[in-house]
Every structure is written in C-alpha cells, then in structure tokens.
Amino acid sequence: MDFVKVIFAIILPPVGVFMEVGLRGAFWLNILLTFLGYIPGIVHAVWVMASRR
C-alpha cells in the first residue's frame, strides 16, 4: 500500500478508496460506512487497499 493512500484512508476514508478504485461501488459503499460510523469506513478503506495488491 502506498503511504499517502493509507494516510488518506485514516483521515478521510472515501478519498483513500477513490484514489484506489475510482467511482466504483466500493467508493459509494465506503461513503455509506463512513456516514454510519467513522471506524467502519476506515476498516473498509484499508481492506480495499490491501485486497487490490
């Protein structure tokens, strides 16, 4: 994982996911998870980045 993407995944999870996958379903799911709770958004963002490698 790129260090900058990880920092964005922690601070603003949807931005980190957008940098990784663009405007696909994972991005919209991450926005939903971030609105429902900040921690689920972070976990999902890191999971998306880790699974893409």
ModelCIF file with pLDDT and N, C-alpha, C, O atoms, coordinates in Angstrom:
data_MODEL
#
_entry.id   MODEL 
#
_entity.id                         1 
_entity.type                       polymer 
_entity.pdbx_number_of_molecules   1 
#
_entity_poly.entity_id                      1 
_entity_poly.type                           'polypeptide(L)' 
_entity_poly.nstd_linkage                   no 
_entity_poly.nstd_monomer                   no 
_entity_poly.pdbx_seq_one_letter_code       MDFVKVIFAIILPPVGVFMEVGLRGAFWLNILLTFLGYIPGIVHAVWVMASRR 
_entity_poly.pdbx_seq_one_letter_code_can   MDFVKVIFAIILPPVGVFMEVGLRGAFWLNILLTFLGYIPGIVHAVWVMASRR 
_entity_poly.pdbx_strand_id                 A 
#
loop_
_entity_poly_seq.entity_id 
_entity_poly_seq.num 
_entity_poly_seq.mon_id 
_entity_poly_seq.hetero 
1 1  MET n 
1 2  ASP n 
1 3  PHE n 
1 4  VAL n 
1 5  LYS n 
1 6  VAL n 
1 7  ILE n 
1 8  PHE n 
1 9  ALA n 
1 10 ILE n 
1 11 ILE n 
1 12 LEU n 
1 13 PRO n 
1 14 PRO n 
1 15 VAL n 
1 16 GLY n 
1 17 VAL n 
1 18 PHE n 
1 19 MET n 
1 20 GLU n 
1 21 VAL n 
1 22 GLY n 
1 23 LEU n 
1 24 ARG n 
1 25 GLY n 
1 26 ALA n 
1 27 PHE n 
1 28 TRP n 
1 29 LEU n 
1 30 ASN n 
1 31 ILE n 
1 32 LEU n 
1 33 LEU n 
1 34 THR n 
1 35 PHE n 
1 36 LEU n 
1 37 GLY n 
1 38 TYR n 
1 39 ILE n 
1 40 PRO n 
1 41 GLY n 
1 42 ILE n 
1 43 VAL n 
1 44 HIS n 
1 45 ALA n 
1 46 VAL n 
1 47 TRP n 
1 48 VAL n 
1 49 MET n 
1 50 ALA n 
1 51 SER n 
1 52 ARG n 
1 53 ARG n 
#
_struct_asym.id          A 
_struct_asym.entity_id   1 
#
loop_
_ma_qa_metric.id 
_ma_qa_metric.mode 
_ma_qa_metric.name 
_ma_qa_metric.software_group_id 
_ma_qa_metric.type 
1 global pLDDT . pLDDT 
2 local  pLDDT . pLDDT 
#
_ma_qa_metric_global.metric_id      1 
_ma_qa_metric_global.metric_value   92.21 
_ma_qa_metric_global.model_id       1 
_ma_qa_metric_global.ordinal_id     1 
#
loop_
_ma_qa_metric_local.label_asym_id 
_ma_qa_metric_local.label_comp_id 
_ma_qa_metric_local.label_seq_id 
_ma_qa_metric_local.metric_id 
_ma_qa_metric_local.metric_value 
_ma_qa_metric_local.model_id 
_ma_qa_metric_local.ordinal_id 
A MET 1  2 60.00 1 1  
A ASP 2  2 81.00 1 2  
A PHE 3  2 88.00 1 3  
A VAL 4  2 88.00 1 4  
A LYS 5  2 87.00 1 5  
A VAL 6  2 89.00 1 6  
A ILE 7  2 92.00 1 7  
A PHE 8  2 88.00 1 8  
A ALA 9  2 90.00 1 9  
A ILE 10 2 93.00 1 10 
A ILE 11 2 95.00 1 11 
A LEU 12 2 95.00 1 12 
A PRO 13 2 96.00 1 13 
A PRO 14 2 96.00 1 14 
A VAL 15 2 94.00 1 15 
A GLY 16 2 93.00 1 16 
A VAL 17 2 94.00 1 17 
A PHE 18 2 94.00 1 18 
A MET 19 2 92.00 1 19 
A GLU 20 2 91.00 1 20 
A VAL 21 2 93.00 1 21 
A GLY 22 2 93.00 1 22 
A LEU 23 2 95.00 1 23 
A ARG 24 2 93.00 1 24 
A GLY 25 2 94.00 1 25 
A ALA 26 2 95.00 1 26 
A PHE 27 2 96.00 1 27 
A TRP 28 2 97.00 1 28 
A LEU 29 2 97.00 1 29 
A ASN 30 2 97.00 1 30 
A ILE 31 2 97.00 1 31 
A LEU 32 2 97.00 1 32 
A LEU 33 2 96.00 1 33 
A THR 34 2 96.00 1 34 
A PHE 35 2 96.00 1 35 
A LEU 36 2 96.00 1 36 
A GLY 37 2 93.00 1 37 
A TYR 38 2 95.00 1 38 
A ILE 39 2 96.00 1 39 
A PRO 40 2 96.00 1 40 
A GLY 41 2 96.00 1 41 
A ILE 42 2 96.00 1 42 
A VAL 43 2 96.00 1 43 
A HIS 44 2 96.00 1 44 
A ALA 45 2 95.00 1 45 
A VAL 46 2 93.00 1 46 
A TRP 47 2 95.00 1 47 
A VAL 48 2 94.00 1 48 
A MET 49 2 91.00 1 49 
A ALA 50 2 91.00 1 50 
A SER 51 2 91.00 1 51 
A ARG 52 2 80.00 1 52 
A ARG 53 2 69.00 1 53 
#
loop_
_atom_site.group_PDB 
_atom_site.id 
_atom_site.type_symbol 
_atom_site.label_atom_id 
_atom_site.label_alt_id 
_atom_site.label_comp_id 
_atom_site.label_asym_id 
_atom_site.label_entity_id 
_atom_site.label_seq_id 
_atom_site.pdbx_PDB_ins_code 
_atom_site.Cartn_x 
_atom_site.Cartn_y 
_atom_site.Cartn_z 
_atom_site.occupancy 
_atom_site.B_iso_or_equiv 
_atom_site.pdbx_formal_charge 
_atom_site.auth_seq_id 
_atom_site.auth_comp_id 
_atom_site.auth_asym_id 
_atom_site.auth_atom_id 
_atom_site.pdbx_PDB_model_num 
ATOM 1   N N  . MET A 1 1  ? 0.832   -1.177 0.000  1.00 60.00 ? 1  MET A N  1 
ATOM 2   C CA . MET A 1 1  ? 0.000   0.000  0.000  1.00 60.00 ? 1  MET A CA 1 
ATOM 3   C C  . MET A 1 1  ? 0.878   1.242  0.000  1.00 60.00 ? 1  MET A C  1 
ATOM 4   O O  . MET A 1 1  ? 1.916   1.294  0.659  1.00 60.00 ? 1  MET A O  1 
ATOM 5   N N  . ASP A 1 2  ? 0.452   2.198  -0.725 1.00 81.00 ? 2  ASP A N  1 
ATOM 6   C CA . ASP A 1 2  ? 1.162   3.456  -0.781 1.00 81.00 ? 2  ASP A CA 1 
ATOM 7   C C  . ASP A 1 2  ? 0.907   4.240  0.510  1.00 81.00 ? 2  ASP A C  1 
ATOM 8   O O  . ASP A 1 2  ? -0.219  4.284  1.008  1.00 81.00 ? 2  ASP A O  1 
ATOM 9   N N  . PHE A 1 3  ? 1.949   4.846  1.037  1.00 88.00 ? 3  PHE A N  1 
ATOM 10  C CA . PHE A 1 3  ? 1.862   5.552  2.312  1.00 88.00 ? 3  PHE A CA 1 
ATOM 11  C C  . PHE A 1 3  ? 0.833   6.681  2.277  1.00 88.00 ? 3  PHE A C  1 
ATOM 12  O O  . PHE A 1 3  ? 0.087   6.860  3.240  1.00 88.00 ? 3  PHE A O  1 
ATOM 13  N N  . VAL A 1 4  ? 0.784   7.431  1.202  1.00 88.00 ? 4  VAL A N  1 
ATOM 14  C CA . VAL A 1 4  ? -0.160  8.546  1.091  1.00 88.00 ? 4  VAL A CA 1 
ATOM 15  C C  . VAL A 1 4  ? -1.599  8.040  1.091  1.00 88.00 ? 4  VAL A C  1 
ATOM 16  O O  . VAL A 1 4  ? -2.471  8.645  1.716  1.00 88.00 ? 4  VAL A O  1 
ATOM 17  N N  . LYS A 1 5  ? -1.847  6.948  0.404  1.00 87.00 ? 5  LYS A N  1 
ATOM 18  C CA . LYS A 1 5  ? -3.204  6.385  0.375  1.00 87.00 ? 5  LYS A CA 1 
ATOM 19  C C  . LYS A 1 5  ? -3.627  5.899  1.753  1.00 87.00 ? 5  LYS A C  1 
ATOM 20  O O  . LYS A 1 5  ? -4.790  6.035  2.132  1.00 87.00 ? 5  LYS A O  1 
ATOM 21  N N  . VAL A 1 6  ? -2.695  5.338  2.496  1.00 89.00 ? 6  VAL A N  1 
ATOM 22  C CA . VAL A 1 6  ? -3.014  4.869  3.853  1.00 89.00 ? 6  VAL A CA 1 
ATOM 23  C C  . VAL A 1 6  ? -3.358  6.054  4.750  1.00 89.00 ? 6  VAL A C  1 
ATOM 24  O O  . VAL A 1 6  ? -4.291  5.977  5.549  1.00 89.00 ? 6  VAL A O  1 
ATOM 25  N N  . ILE A 1 7  ? -2.615  7.138  4.624  1.00 92.00 ? 7  ILE A N  1 
ATOM 26  C CA . ILE A 1 7  ? -2.909  8.330  5.416  1.00 92.00 ? 7  ILE A CA 1 
ATOM 27  C C  . ILE A 1 7  ? -4.305  8.861  5.064  1.00 92.00 ? 7  ILE A C  1 
ATOM 28  O O  . ILE A 1 7  ? -5.077  9.212  5.957  1.00 92.00 ? 7  ILE A O  1 
ATOM 29  N N  . PHE A 1 8  ? -4.629  8.918  3.767  1.00 88.00 ? 8  PHE A N  1 
ATOM 30  C CA . PHE A 1 8  ? -5.967  9.352  3.365  1.00 88.00 ? 8  PHE A CA 1 
ATOM 31  C C  . PHE A 1 8  ? -7.025  8.381  3.862  1.00 88.00 ? 8  PHE A C  1 
ATOM 32  O O  . PHE A 1 8  ? -8.119  8.808  4.230  1.00 88.00 ? 8  PHE A O  1 
ATOM 33  N N  . ALA A 1 9  ? -6.732  7.087  3.882  1.00 90.00 ? 9  ALA A N  1 
ATOM 34  C CA . ALA A 1 9  ? -7.697  6.094  4.361  1.00 90.00 ? 9  ALA A CA 1 
ATOM 35  C C  . ALA A 1 9  ? -7.999  6.292  5.838  1.00 90.00 ? 9  ALA A C  1 
ATOM 36  O O  . ALA A 1 9  ? -9.107  5.994  6.284  1.00 90.00 ? 9  ALA A O  1 
ATOM 37  N N  . ILE A 1 10 ? -7.048  6.783  6.592  1.00 93.00 ? 10 ILE A N  1 
ATOM 38  C CA . ILE A 1 10 ? -7.269  7.004  8.022  1.00 93.00 ? 10 ILE A CA 1 
ATOM 39  C C  . ILE A 1 10 ? -7.960  8.338  8.268  1.00 93.00 ? 10 ILE A C  1 
ATOM 40  O O  . ILE A 1 10 ? -8.868  8.418  9.096  1.00 93.00 ? 10 ILE A O  1 
ATOM 41  N N  . ILE A 1 11 ? -7.549  9.376  7.568  1.00 95.00 ? 11 ILE A N  1 
ATOM 42  C CA . ILE A 1 11 ? -8.107  10.703 7.805  1.00 95.00 ? 11 ILE A CA 1 
ATOM 43  C C  . ILE A 1 11 ? -9.464  10.865 7.115  1.00 95.00 ? 11 ILE A C  1 
ATOM 44  O O  . ILE A 1 11 ? -10.446 11.254 7.748  1.00 95.00 ? 11 ILE A O  1 
ATOM 45  N N  . LEU A 1 12 ? -9.513  10.566 5.813  1.00 95.00 ? 12 LEU A N  1 
ATOM 46  C CA . LEU A 1 12 ? -10.746 10.660 5.024  1.00 95.00 ? 12 LEU A CA 1 
ATOM 47  C C  . LEU A 1 12 ? -10.907 9.369  4.215  1.00 95.00 ? 12 LEU A C  1 
ATOM 48  O O  . LEU A 1 12 ? -10.446 9.297  3.076  1.00 95.00 ? 12 LEU A O  1 
ATOM 49  N N  . PRO A 1 13 ? -11.547 8.362  4.782  1.00 96.00 ? 13 PRO A N  1 
ATOM 50  C CA . PRO A 1 13 ? -11.639 7.060  4.116  1.00 96.00 ? 13 PRO A CA 1 
ATOM 51  C C  . PRO A 1 13 ? -12.163 7.076  2.685  1.00 96.00 ? 13 PRO A C  1 
ATOM 52  O O  . PRO A 1 13 ? -11.597 6.378  1.845  1.00 96.00 ? 13 PRO A O  1 
ATOM 53  N N  . PRO A 1 14 ? -13.210 7.829  2.357  1.00 96.00 ? 14 PRO A N  1 
ATOM 54  C CA . PRO A 1 14 ? -13.672 7.813  0.962  1.00 96.00 ? 14 PRO A CA 1 
ATOM 55  C C  . PRO A 1 14 ? -12.629 8.327  -0.037 1.00 96.00 ? 14 PRO A C  1 
ATOM 56  O O  . PRO A 1 14 ? -12.580 7.862  -1.176 1.00 96.00 ? 14 PRO A O  1 
ATOM 57  N N  . VAL A 1 15 ? -11.803 9.278  0.384  1.00 94.00 ? 15 VAL A N  1 
ATOM 58  C CA . VAL A 1 15 ? -10.771 9.795  -0.517 1.00 94.00 ? 15 VAL A CA 1 
ATOM 59  C C  . VAL A 1 15 ? -9.735  8.711  -0.804 1.00 94.00 ? 15 VAL A C  1 
ATOM 60  O O  . VAL A 1 15 ? -9.285  8.560  -1.940 1.00 94.00 ? 15 VAL A O  1 
ATOM 61  N N  . GLY A 1 16 ? -9.360  7.958  0.228  1.00 93.00 ? 16 GLY A N  1 
ATOM 62  C CA . GLY A 1 16 ? -8.414  6.868  0.026  1.00 93.00 ? 16 GLY A CA 1 
ATOM 63  C C  . GLY A 1 16 ? -8.949  5.807  -0.910 1.00 93.00 ? 16 GLY A C  1 
ATOM 64  O O  . GLY A 1 16 ? -8.220  5.305  -1.765 1.00 93.00 ? 16 GLY A O  1 
ATOM 65  N N  . VAL A 1 17 ? -10.224 5.457  -0.756 1.00 94.00 ? 17 VAL A N  1 
ATOM 66  C CA . VAL A 1 17 ? -10.837 4.459  -1.633 1.00 94.00 ? 17 VAL A CA 1 
ATOM 67  C C  . VAL A 1 17 ? -10.966 5.011  -3.048 1.00 94.00 ? 17 VAL A C  1 
ATOM 68  O O  . VAL A 1 17 ? -10.749 4.280  -4.015 1.00 94.00 ? 17 VAL A O  1 
ATOM 69  N N  . PHE A 1 18 ? -11.314 6.282  -3.184 1.00 94.00 ? 18 PHE A N  1 
ATOM 70  C CA . PHE A 1 18 ? -11.416 6.890  -4.507 1.00 94.00 ? 18 PHE A CA 1 
ATOM 71  C C  . PHE A 1 18 ? -10.076 6.860  -5.228 1.00 94.00 ? 18 PHE A C  1 
ATOM 72  O O  . PHE A 1 18 ? -10.024 6.598  -6.430 1.00 94.00 ? 18 PHE A O  1 
ATOM 73  N N  . MET A 1 19 ? -9.000  7.123  -4.509 1.00 92.00 ? 19 MET A N  1 
ATOM 74  C CA . MET A 1 19 ? -7.663  7.093  -5.119 1.00 92.00 ? 19 MET A CA 1 
ATOM 75  C C  . MET A 1 19 ? -7.299  5.685  -5.580 1.00 92.00 ? 19 MET A C  1 
ATOM 76  O O  . MET A 1 19 ? -6.505  5.519  -6.506 1.00 92.00 ? 19 MET A O  1 
ATOM 77  N N  . GLU A 1 20 ? -7.875  4.674  -4.937 1.00 91.00 ? 20 GLU A N  1 
ATOM 78  C CA . GLU A 1 20 ? -7.555  3.287  -5.270 1.00 91.00 ? 20 GLU A CA 1 
ATOM 79  C C  . GLU A 1 20 ? -8.439  2.733  -6.386 1.00 91.00 ? 20 GLU A C  1 
ATOM 80  O O  . GLU A 1 20 ? -7.930  2.101  -7.311 1.00 91.00 ? 20 GLU A O  1 
ATOM 81  N N  . VAL A 1 21 ? -9.760  2.958  -6.315 1.00 93.00 ? 21 VAL A N  1 
ATOM 82  C CA . VAL A 1 21 ? -10.674 2.306  -7.258 1.00 93.00 ? 21 VAL A CA 1 
ATOM 83  C C  . VAL A 1 21 ? -11.493 3.256  -8.107 1.00 93.00 ? 21 VAL A C  1 
ATOM 84  O O  . VAL A 1 21 ? -12.145 2.810  -9.051 1.00 93.00 ? 21 VAL A O  1 
ATOM 85  N N  . GLY A 1 22 ? -11.488 4.533  -7.817 1.00 93.00 ? 22 GLY A N  1 
ATOM 86  C CA . GLY A 1 22 ? -12.303 5.473  -8.584 1.00 93.00 ? 22 GLY A CA 1 
ATOM 87  C C  . GLY A 1 22 ? -13.736 5.488  -8.086 1.00 93.00 ? 22 GLY A C  1 
ATOM 88  O O  . GLY A 1 22 ? -13.991 5.233  -6.909 1.00 93.00 ? 22 GLY A O  1 
ATOM 89  N N  . LEU A 1 23 ? -14.666 5.783  -8.973 1.00 95.00 ? 23 LEU A N  1 
ATOM 90  C CA . LEU A 1 23 ? -16.076 5.904  -8.597 1.00 95.00 ? 23 LEU A CA 1 
ATOM 91  C C  . LEU A 1 23 ? -16.833 4.589  -8.741 1.00 95.00 ? 23 LEU A C  1 
ATOM 92  O O  . LEU A 1 23 ? -17.967 4.577  -9.222 1.00 95.00 ? 23 LEU A O  1 
ATOM 93  N N  . ARG A 1 24 ? -16.242 3.526  -8.345 1.00 93.00 ? 24 ARG A N  1 
ATOM 94  C CA . ARG A 1 24 ? -16.905 2.213  -8.399 1.00 93.00 ? 24 ARG A CA 1 
ATOM 95  C C  . ARG A 1 24 ? -17.738 2.005  -7.149 1.00 93.00 ? 24 ARG A C  1 
ATOM 96  O O  . ARG A 1 24 ? -17.843 2.893  -6.302 1.00 93.00 ? 24 ARG A O  1 
ATOM 97  N N  . GLY A 1 25 ? -18.326 0.831  -7.042 1.00 94.00 ? 25 GLY A N  1 
ATOM 98  C CA . GLY A 1 25 ? -19.198 0.511  -5.917 1.00 94.00 ? 25 GLY A CA 1 
ATOM 99  C C  . GLY A 1 25 ? -18.524 0.583  -4.569 1.00 94.00 ? 25 GLY A C  1 
ATOM 100 O O  . GLY A 1 25 ? -19.160 0.953  -3.582 1.00 94.00 ? 25 GLY A O  1 
ATOM 101 N N  . ALA A 1 26 ? -17.235 0.233  -4.500 1.00 95.00 ? 26 ALA A N  1 
ATOM 102 C CA . ALA A 1 26 ? -16.522 0.275  -3.229 1.00 95.00 ? 26 ALA A CA 1 
ATOM 103 C C  . ALA A 1 26 ? -16.448 1.701  -2.681 1.00 95.00 ? 26 ALA A C  1 
ATOM 104 O O  . ALA A 1 26 ? -16.482 1.906  -1.468 1.00 95.00 ? 26 ALA A O  1 
ATOM 105 N N  . PHE A 1 27 ? -16.350 2.667  -3.564 1.00 96.00 ? 27 PHE A N  1 
ATOM 106 C CA . PHE A 1 27 ? -16.316 4.074  -3.136 1.00 96.00 ? 27 PHE A CA 1 
ATOM 107 C C  . PHE A 1 27 ? -17.628 4.463  -2.480 1.00 96.00 ? 27 PHE A C  1 
ATOM 108 O O  . PHE A 1 27 ? -17.630 5.057  -1.402 1.00 96.00 ? 27 PHE A O  1 
ATOM 109 N N  . TRP A 1 28 ? -18.743 4.137  -3.116 1.00 97.00 ? 28 TRP A N  1 
ATOM 110 C CA . TRP A 1 28 ? -20.054 4.504  -2.581 1.00 97.00 ? 28 TRP A CA 1 
ATOM 111 C C  . TRP A 1 28 ? -20.357 3.745  -1.288 1.00 97.00 ? 28 TRP A C  1 
ATOM 112 O O  . TRP A 1 28 ? -20.963 4.293  -0.367 1.00 97.00 ? 28 TRP A O  1 
ATOM 113 N N  . LEU A 1 29 ? -19.935 2.494  -1.226 1.00 97.00 ? 29 LEU A N  1 
ATOM 114 C CA . LEU A 1 29 ? -20.097 1.723  0.000  1.00 97.00 ? 29 LEU A CA 1 
ATOM 115 C C  . LEU A 1 29 ? -19.291 2.348  1.132  1.00 97.00 ? 29 LEU A C  1 
ATOM 116 O O  . LEU A 1 29 ? -19.749 2.399  2.273  1.00 97.00 ? 29 LEU A O  1 
ATOM 117 N N  . ASN A 1 30 ? -18.096 2.820  0.812  1.00 97.00 ? 30 ASN A N  1 
ATOM 118 C CA . ASN A 1 30 ? -17.264 3.443  1.837  1.00 97.00 ? 30 ASN A CA 1 
ATOM 119 C C  . ASN A 1 30 ? -17.879 4.745  2.331  1.00 97.00 ? 30 ASN A C  1 
ATOM 120 O O  . ASN A 1 30 ? -17.795 5.050  3.520  1.00 97.00 ? 30 ASN A O  1 
ATOM 121 N N  . ILE A 1 31 ? -18.488 5.509  1.452  1.00 97.00 ? 31 ILE A N  1 
ATOM 122 C CA . ILE A 1 31 ? -19.169 6.726  1.899  1.00 97.00 ? 31 ILE A CA 1 
ATOM 123 C C  . ILE A 1 31 ? -20.298 6.375  2.862  1.00 97.00 ? 31 ILE A C  1 
ATOM 124 O O  . ILE A 1 31 ? -20.468 7.029  3.891  1.00 97.00 ? 31 ILE A O  1 
ATOM 125 N N  . LEU A 1 32 ? -21.060 5.352  2.531  1.00 97.00 ? 32 LEU A N  1 
ATOM 126 C CA . LEU A 1 32 ? -22.141 4.916  3.413  1.00 97.00 ? 32 LEU A CA 1 
ATOM 127 C C  . LEU A 1 32 ? -21.603 4.464  4.767  1.00 97.00 ? 32 LEU A C  1 
ATOM 128 O O  . LEU A 1 32 ? -22.123 4.858  5.810  1.00 97.00 ? 32 LEU A O  1 
ATOM 129 N N  . LEU A 1 33 ? -20.564 3.639  4.747  1.00 96.00 ? 33 LEU A N  1 
ATOM 130 C CA . LEU A 1 33 ? -19.983 3.152  6.001  1.00 96.00 ? 33 LEU A CA 1 
ATOM 131 C C  . LEU A 1 33 ? -19.388 4.287  6.822  1.00 96.00 ? 33 LEU A C  1 
ATOM 132 O O  . LEU A 1 33 ? -19.469 4.267  8.050  1.00 96.00 ? 33 LEU A O  1 
ATOM 133 N N  . THR A 1 34 ? -18.801 5.261  6.173  1.00 96.00 ? 34 THR A N  1 
ATOM 134 C CA . THR A 1 34 ? -18.226 6.393  6.894  1.00 96.00 ? 34 THR A CA 1 
ATOM 135 C C  . THR A 1 34 ? -19.318 7.234  7.540  1.00 96.00 ? 34 THR A C  1 
ATOM 136 O O  . THR A 1 34 ? -19.139 7.729  8.653  1.00 96.00 ? 34 THR A O  1 
ATOM 137 N N  . PHE A 1 35 ? -20.441 7.402  6.858  1.00 96.00 ? 35 PHE A N  1 
ATOM 138 C CA . PHE A 1 35 ? -21.558 8.143  7.460  1.00 96.00 ? 35 PHE A CA 1 
ATOM 139 C C  . PHE A 1 35 ? -22.167 7.378  8.635  1.00 96.00 ? 35 PHE A C  1 
ATOM 140 O O  . PHE A 1 35 ? -22.571 7.981  9.629  1.00 96.00 ? 35 PHE A O  1 
ATOM 141 N N  . LEU A 1 36 ? -22.233 6.059  8.521  1.00 96.00 ? 36 LEU A N  1 
ATOM 142 C CA . LEU A 1 36 ? -22.796 5.254  9.609  1.00 96.00 ? 36 LEU A CA 1 
ATOM 143 C C  . LEU A 1 36 ? -21.866 5.176  10.816 1.00 96.00 ? 36 LEU A C  1 
ATOM 144 O O  . LEU A 1 36 ? -22.319 5.048  11.953 1.00 96.00 ? 36 LEU A O  1 
ATOM 145 N N  . GLY A 1 37 ? -20.588 5.252  10.563 1.00 93.00 ? 37 GLY A N  1 
ATOM 146 C CA . GLY A 1 37 ? -19.596 5.218  11.638 1.00 93.00 ? 37 GLY A CA 1 
ATOM 147 C C  . GLY A 1 37 ? -18.214 5.389  11.054 1.00 93.00 ? 37 GLY A C  1 
ATOM 148 O O  . GLY A 1 37 ? -17.864 4.759  10.056 1.00 93.00 ? 37 GLY A O  1 
ATOM 149 N N  . TYR A 1 38 ? -17.458 6.217  11.663 1.00 95.00 ? 38 TYR A N  1 
ATOM 150 C CA . TYR A 1 38 ? -16.139 6.550  11.117 1.00 95.00 ? 38 TYR A CA 1 
ATOM 151 C C  . TYR A 1 38 ? -15.207 5.328  11.062 1.00 95.00 ? 38 TYR A C  1 
ATOM 152 O O  . TYR A 1 38 ? -14.490 5.138  10.080 1.00 95.00 ? 38 TYR A O  1 
ATOM 153 N N  . ILE A 1 39 ? -15.220 4.511  12.107 1.00 96.00 ? 39 ILE A N  1 
ATOM 154 C CA . ILE A 1 39 ? -14.331 3.338  12.188 1.00 96.00 ? 39 ILE A CA 1 
ATOM 155 C C  . ILE A 1 39 ? -14.640 2.312  11.099 1.00 96.00 ? 39 ILE A C  1 
ATOM 156 O O  . ILE A 1 39 ? -13.702 1.813  10.478 1.00 96.00 ? 39 ILE A O  1 
ATOM 157 N N  . PRO A 1 40 ? -15.914 1.969  10.831 1.00 96.00 ? 40 PRO A N  1 
ATOM 158 C CA . PRO A 1 40 ? -16.174 1.040  9.719  1.00 96.00 ? 40 PRO A CA 1 
ATOM 159 C C  . PRO A 1 40 ? -15.675 1.564  8.375  1.00 96.00 ? 40 PRO A C  1 
ATOM 160 O O  . PRO A 1 40 ? -15.245 0.781  7.528  1.00 96.00 ? 40 PRO A O  1 
ATOM 161 N N  . GLY A 1 41 ? -15.729 2.867  8.174  1.00 96.00 ? 41 GLY A N  1 
ATOM 162 C CA . GLY A 1 41 ? -15.212 3.455  6.946  1.00 96.00 ? 41 GLY A CA 1 
ATOM 163 C C  . GLY A 1 41 ? -13.708 3.280  6.823  1.00 96.00 ? 41 GLY A C  1 
ATOM 164 O O  . GLY A 1 41 ? -13.197 2.996  5.739  1.00 96.00 ? 41 GLY A O  1 
ATOM 165 N N  . ILE A 1 42 ? -13.005 3.446  7.921  1.00 96.00 ? 42 ILE A N  1 
ATOM 166 C CA . ILE A 1 42 ? -11.548 3.261  7.919  1.00 96.00 ? 42 ILE A CA 1 
ATOM 167 C C  . ILE A 1 42 ? -11.196 1.805  7.644  1.00 96.00 ? 42 ILE A C  1 
ATOM 168 O O  . ILE A 1 42 ? -10.321 1.515  6.829  1.00 96.00 ? 42 ILE A O  1 
ATOM 169 N N  . VAL A 1 43 ? -11.877 0.897  8.321  1.00 96.00 ? 43 VAL A N  1 
ATOM 170 C CA . VAL A 1 43 ? -11.606 -0.534 8.141  1.00 96.00 ? 43 VAL A CA 1 
ATOM 171 C C  . VAL A 1 43 ? -11.854 -0.937 6.693  1.00 96.00 ? 43 VAL A C  1 
ATOM 172 O O  . VAL A 1 43 ? -11.048 -1.655 6.101  1.00 96.00 ? 43 VAL A O  1 
ATOM 173 N N  . HIS A 1 44 ? -12.950 -0.483 6.126  1.00 96.00 ? 44 HIS A N  1 
ATOM 174 C CA . HIS A 1 44 ? -13.258 -0.827 4.742  1.00 96.00 ? 44 HIS A CA 1 
ATOM 175 C C  . HIS A 1 44 ? -12.226 -0.238 3.786  1.00 96.00 ? 44 HIS A C  1 
ATOM 176 O O  . HIS A 1 44 ? -11.816 -0.906 2.836  1.00 96.00 ? 44 HIS A O  1 
ATOM 177 N N  . ALA A 1 45 ? -11.803 0.991  4.021  1.00 95.00 ? 45 ALA A N  1 
ATOM 178 C CA . ALA A 1 45 ? -10.817 1.631  3.145  1.00 95.00 ? 45 ALA A CA 1 
ATOM 179 C C  . ALA A 1 45 ? -9.496  0.870  3.160  1.00 95.00 ? 45 ALA A C  1 
ATOM 180 O O  . ALA A 1 45 ? -8.905  0.634  2.106  1.00 95.00 ? 45 ALA A O  1 
ATOM 181 N N  . VAL A 1 46 ? -9.035  0.489  4.335  1.00 93.00 ? 46 VAL A N  1 
ATOM 182 C CA . VAL A 1 46 ? -7.783  -0.261 4.428  1.00 93.00 ? 46 VAL A CA 1 
ATOM 183 C C  . VAL A 1 46 ? -7.952  -1.626 3.799  1.00 93.00 ? 46 VAL A C  1 
ATOM 184 O O  . VAL A 1 46 ? -7.031  -2.114 3.144  1.00 93.00 ? 46 VAL A O  1 
ATOM 185 N N  . TRP A 1 47 ? -9.103  -2.258 3.978  1.00 95.00 ? 47 TRP A N  1 
ATOM 186 C CA . TRP A 1 47 ? -9.356  -3.571 3.376  1.00 95.00 ? 47 TRP A CA 1 
ATOM 187 C C  . TRP A 1 47 ? -9.349  -3.488 1.846  1.00 95.00 ? 47 TRP A C  1 
ATOM 188 O O  . TRP A 1 47 ? -8.788  -4.357 1.178  1.00 95.00 ? 47 TRP A O  1 
ATOM 189 N N  . VAL A 1 48 ? -9.970  -2.447 1.295  1.00 94.00 ? 48 VAL A N  1 
ATOM 190 C CA . VAL A 1 48 ? -9.982  -2.271 -0.162 1.00 94.00 ? 48 VAL A CA 1 
ATOM 191 C C  . VAL A 1 48 ? -8.569  -2.107 -0.689 1.00 94.00 ? 48 VAL A C  1 
ATOM 192 O O  . VAL A 1 48 ? -8.211  -2.702 -1.705 1.00 94.00 ? 48 VAL A O  1 
ATOM 193 N N  . MET A 1 49 ? -7.769  -1.309 -0.011 1.00 91.00 ? 49 MET A N  1 
ATOM 194 C CA . MET A 1 49 ? -6.389  -1.085 -0.465 1.00 91.00 ? 49 MET A CA 1 
ATOM 195 C C  . MET A 1 49 ? -5.535  -2.341 -0.349 1.00 91.00 ? 49 MET A C  1 
ATOM 196 O O  . MET A 1 49 ? -4.706  -2.621 -1.215 1.00 91.00 ? 49 MET A O  1 
ATOM 197 N N  . ALA A 1 50 ? -5.740  -3.088 0.715  1.00 91.00 ? 50 ALA A N  1 
ATOM 198 C CA . ALA A 1 50 ? -4.951  -4.305 0.908  1.00 91.00 ? 50 ALA A CA 1 
ATOM 199 C C  . ALA A 1 50 ? -5.365  -5.402 -0.084 1.00 91.00 ? 50 ALA A C  1 
ATOM 200 O O  . ALA A 1 50 ? -4.521  -6.181 -0.526 1.00 91.00 ? 50 ALA A O  1 
ATOM 201 N N  . SER A 1 51 ? -6.634  -5.467 -0.432 1.00 91.00 ? 51 SER A N  1 
ATOM 202 C CA . SER A 1 51 ? -7.088  -6.516 -1.334 1.00 91.00 ? 51 SER A CA 1 
ATOM 203 C C  . SER A 1 51 ? -6.757  -6.229 -2.790 1.00 91.00 ? 51 SER A C  1 
ATOM 204 O O  . SER A 1 51 ? -6.786  -7.142 -3.616 1.00 91.00 ? 51 SER A O  1 
ATOM 205 N N  . ARG A 1 52 ? -6.446  -5.000 -3.120 1.00 80.00 ? 52 ARG A N  1 
ATOM 206 C CA . ARG A 1 52 ? -6.118  -4.639 -4.517 1.00 80.00 ? 52 ARG A CA 1 
ATOM 207 C C  . ARG A 1 52 ? -4.682  -4.966 -4.868 1.00 80.00 ? 52 ARG A C  1 
ATOM 208 O O  . ARG A 1 52 ? -4.315  -4.859 -6.038 1.00 80.00 ? 52 ARG A O  1 
ATOM 209 N N  . ARG A 1 53 ? -3.867  -5.353 -3.933 1.00 69.00 ? 53 ARG A N  1 
ATOM 210 C CA . ARG A 1 53 ? -2.449  -5.666 -4.183 1.00 69.00 ? 53 ARG A CA 1 
ATOM 211 C C  . ARG A 1 53 ? -2.250  -7.132 -4.363 1.00 69.00 ? 53 ARG A C  1 
ATOM 212 O O  . ARG A 1 53 ? -1.124  -7.580 -4.582 1.00 69.00 ? 53 ARG A O  1 
#
